[in-house]
Amino acid sequence: LLIKKKDIHALQQRESTEDGGWHDLVAKGFIEYIDTEEEETTMISMTIN
């Protein structure tokens, strides 16, 4: 997994929407947009465990 507990903690502790947030997660590759063709074969991780 790309995202680590420290990244989640930093996201939870951020003070403004400018730092981190959705756009930062996409930029770092933690979140990726998929199209309708890919959705049938995409694996999704819901927890780090």
N, CA, C and O of each residue as an XYZ file, in Angstrom:
196
protein
N       0.828     -1.186      0.000
C       0.000      0.000      0.000
C       0.869      1.245      0.000
O       1.923      1.282      0.635
N       0.430      2.232     -0.696
C       1.159      3.495     -0.733
C       0.960      4.320      0.527
O       1.908      4.908      1.047
N      -0.248      4.363      1.007
C      -0.557      5.224      2.148
C      -0.165      4.530      3.452
O      -0.429      3.344      3.647
N       0.452      5.276      4.315
C       0.921      4.754      5.602
C       0.143      5.425      6.730
O      -0.554      6.417      6.513
N       0.269      4.877      7.924
C      -0.439      5.440      9.077
C      -0.052      6.895      9.312
O      -0.895      7.697      9.712
N       1.220      7.253      9.068
C       1.650      8.642      9.261
C       0.931      9.578      8.291
O       0.645     10.726      8.633
N       0.638      9.091      7.081
C      -0.094      9.900      6.106
C      -1.535     10.121      6.555
O      -2.073     11.219      6.409
N      -2.155      9.087      7.096
C      -3.524      9.207      7.607
C      -3.558     10.154      8.794
O      -4.455     10.990      8.905
N      -2.580     10.023      9.680
C      -2.510     10.900     10.846
C      -2.328     12.355     10.403
O      -2.975     13.250     10.947
N      -1.463     12.595      9.432
C      -1.244     13.955      8.930
C      -2.526     14.518      8.323
O      -2.821     15.702      8.486
N      -3.282     13.686      7.633
C      -4.545     14.127      7.046
C      -5.555     14.479      8.134
O      -6.284     15.463      8.011
N      -5.601     13.684      9.188
C      -6.530     13.946     10.291
C      -6.148     15.206     11.057
O      -7.027     15.891     11.579
N      -4.863     15.525     11.137
C      -4.387     16.648     11.935
C      -4.259     17.952     11.148
O      -3.902     18.981     11.723
N      -4.539     17.927      9.861
C      -4.340     19.146      9.060
C      -5.241     20.263      9.569
O      -6.367     20.029     10.007
N      -4.718     21.480      9.500
C      -5.444     22.619     10.060
C      -6.257     23.382      9.027
O      -7.219     24.064      9.382
N      -5.891     23.281      7.766
C      -6.651     23.990      6.744
C      -6.887     23.065      5.561
O      -6.239     22.027      5.429
N      -7.814     23.450      4.710
C      -8.087     22.644      3.526
C      -7.003     22.812      2.472
O      -6.949     22.046      1.510
N      -6.140     23.806      2.645
C      -5.057     24.036      1.695
C      -3.997     22.942      1.802
O      -3.432     22.522      0.792
N      -3.729     22.484      3.013
C      -2.701     21.476      3.247
C      -3.319     20.093      3.173
O      -4.234     19.765      3.928
N      -2.812     19.291      2.259
C      -3.335     17.931      2.160
C      -4.700     17.918      1.528
O      -4.997     18.718      0.640
N      -5.517     17.022      1.982
C      -6.868     16.934      1.466
C      -6.953     16.066      0.226
O      -6.000     15.383     -0.149
N      -8.105     16.109     -0.392
C      -8.416     15.246     -1.521
C      -7.417     15.405     -2.658
O      -6.911     14.409     -3.176
N      -7.124     16.639     -3.053
C      -6.233     16.875     -4.190
C      -4.829     16.348     -3.919
O      -4.167     15.846     -4.828
N      -4.376     16.457     -2.686
C      -3.056     15.943     -2.314
C      -3.027     14.420     -2.381
O      -2.039     13.839     -2.828
N      -4.095     13.775     -1.943
C      -4.172     12.311     -2.004
C      -4.142     11.820     -3.449
O      -3.514     10.804     -3.749
N      -4.811     12.530     -4.333
C      -4.794     12.174     -5.754
C      -3.401     12.413     -6.331
O      -2.885     11.572     -7.067
N      -2.789     13.553     -6.003
C      -1.464     13.894     -6.528
C      -0.395     12.892     -6.099
O       0.519     12.590     -6.867
N      -0.506     12.381     -4.882
C       0.471     11.408     -4.378
C       0.189      9.988     -4.859
O       0.982      9.081     -4.606
N      -0.919      9.790     -5.541
C      -1.252      8.469     -6.061
C      -1.966      7.568     -5.075
O      -2.123      6.374     -5.332
N      -2.404      8.119     -3.942
C      -3.134      7.323     -2.959
C      -4.544      7.020     -3.459
O      -5.112      5.972     -3.148
N      -5.094      7.938     -4.228
C      -6.439      7.794     -4.786
C      -6.322      7.945     -6.294
O      -5.601      8.812     -6.787
N      -7.028      7.105     -7.011
C      -6.987      7.162     -8.469
C      -8.407      7.115     -9.009
O      -9.232      6.313     -8.573
N      -8.669      7.980     -9.953
C      -9.963      7.941    -10.624
C      -9.963      6.769    -11.602
O      -8.957      6.509    -12.262
N     -11.081      6.070    -11.693
C     -11.210      4.985    -12.664
C     -12.436      5.246    -13.524
O     -13.386      5.904    -13.099
N     -12.399      4.719    -14.736
C     -13.565      4.890    -15.598
C     -14.463      3.656    -15.506
O     -14.128      2.681    -14.833
N     -15.574      3.707    -16.172
C     -16.553      2.627    -16.065
C     -16.038      1.314    -16.639
O     -16.509      0.249    -16.241
N     -15.090      1.363    -17.558
C     -14.518      0.142    -18.132
C     -13.653     -0.589    -17.104
O     -13.573     -1.817    -17.122
N     -13.011      0.157    -16.215
C     -12.098     -0.428    -15.230
C     -12.794     -0.903    -13.959
O     -12.247     -1.735    -13.235
N     -13.968     -0.401    -13.681
C     -14.591     -0.656    -12.382
C     -14.868     -2.129    -12.100
O     -14.913     -2.525    -10.935
N     -15.054     -2.943    -13.122
C     -15.336     -4.364    -12.913
C     -14.107     -5.146    -12.454
O     -14.246     -6.181    -11.802
N     -12.910     -4.669    -12.783
C     -11.691     -5.428    -12.478
C     -10.768     -4.708    -11.501
O      -9.608     -5.094    -11.354
N     -11.255     -3.688    -10.845
C     -10.442     -2.901     -9.923
C     -10.585     -3.431     -8.503
O     -11.689     -3.723     -8.043
N      -9.440     -3.551     -7.807
C      -9.476     -3.955     -6.403
C      -9.408     -2.703     -5.548
O      -8.634     -1.790     -5.834
N     -10.211     -2.659     -4.507
C     -10.290     -1.488     -3.645
C      -9.890     -1.883     -2.235
O     -10.388     -2.868     -1.690
N      -8.991     -1.109     -1.649
C      -8.576     -1.354     -0.270
C      -9.362     -0.430      0.646
O      -9.372      0.786      0.456
N     -10.015     -1.009      1.635
C     -10.819     -0.224      2.554
C     -10.117      0.028      3.882
O     -10.430      0.999      4.572
N      -9.170     -0.835      4.250
C      -8.423     -0.665      5.492
C      -6.960     -1.011      5.260
O      -6.617     -1.675      4.281
N      -6.115     -0.567      6.151
C      -4.688     -0.862      6.053
C      -4.386     -2.267      6.558
O      -3.415     -2.883      6.118
N      -5.188     -2.775      7.459
C      -4.920     -4.081      8.079
C      -4.764     -5.152      7.052
O      -4.535     -6.311      7.398
